[in-house]
Amino acid sequence: MFRISKEFHFSASHQLTHLPEDHQCARLHGHNYIVVVELASPTLNSDGFVRDYHELKVLKDYIDSTFDHRHLNDVLEGPSTAENMARHFYDWCQARWPETSAVKVSETPKTWAEFRP
């Protein structure tokens, strides 16, 4: 199996209002997010790629226009957790690139959430 991945960055605020009032994530706060999309295929296309990295620029455009410097509670349905964002980006990517195999989202340098069906 061949696998490729590409990393994207954005900054945004969010608030997990469903958590207890004394939980730190219940307060309005922000993160510098990292999104990593992974694509996999047992074969390569005629150019020798799983998918040309240049084709993934539309994900950068989507992230920049919809998520960057936004309040995620206004953008996403449901809680704006890293887990829900990983699923959201996976679904968005899978609809465009059937080779999409996983998406990871980081809120901090030490935390990652992944959606991999």
N, C-alpha and C positions, 0 to 999 in steps of 0.2 A: 504494500500500500504506500503510495506517495502522499505526503502531507506538506502543506504550506500554511503559513500563518502571516498575518499582518496586524500591526498594532496601531491604534488610533487614540488620541487624547482629547479630552474636553474638561471644562470646569463648569460646575453647576451647583445649585443649592437644592436642598430637599428637607423634608421634615416627616418623620414617621409618627403621625398623629394618633395612630392606633395603639401606641405603646404607653405604658404608665407615665404620668407627668414627670416623675423624677428620673426617668431613663434619659441618658444623654442624647440619644437619637430622636427623642420626642421634641427636642428644641430645634429651631431653625439653624441649619449649619450647611456647610458646603464641602466639596471634595474636588480634587484633581483626579478625574477618572481616567482609567486606561481600559480600552476595549481591544481584545484580541480575537480576531475571527480566524478559524481554522477550516481549511478545505482539504478533502482527501479524495483520492481516486486510485483504483488499481492500475489504471493506464494513463499515459500522457497524451495530450492532443498532438496534432501534426507539427506544432511549434516546439514540442518537448516540454510543455507546461501542464500542470494540473489546471491552472487558470492563470492568465497573464495578470500580474500584480496591478498593472495599470487599470484593468477593468474594475478593481476594487475602489477606485477613486470615488465612485458614486456613494459608497458608504461614508467616506470622509465628508462629502458634500451634505449628506443626510444628517450626520452627526453635527456638523458645523451649523446648519440652518435650523435644526430642530432641538438640539440638546445643549449646545455650547452656550454658557452664560445665561441659562434659563433656570427657572424653578421647576424641578422635575415633577412635583405634585400637579403642576398644570399641564404636563406633557404626557405622562404615563397614566394608564388605567391601573387602579389598585395601588398597593403600597410601592413606593419608589425604592425598593431594596435592590441591592446588587443582583440578587437571584432573579428578580422579576425583569431587571434590565437585560441580564444575560439571555433570558428566554425571548424577550422582545427583539433584541438584535439578532438572535438565531433565526427567529421566524422571518424577519425582514430579509436577512441574507439568503436563507434557504429558498425564499420565493424567487430570488434572482439567480442564484447559483446553486444548482442541485448538489454540488460537491460539498456544500457547507456541512461540516461534521461536528463543530462545537463553537461556542463563544464563551470567553471568559471576561469578567468585569472586575476591576480592582478599584476600591475606594481609597485605600491607603497602601503604602509600599509592602505591608505585611499581610494584607487580606485580599482574597480572591474568591469569586463565585463563578461557577461554570455551569452552563447548560449543554449537555451532550445526550441526545436521545439514545 
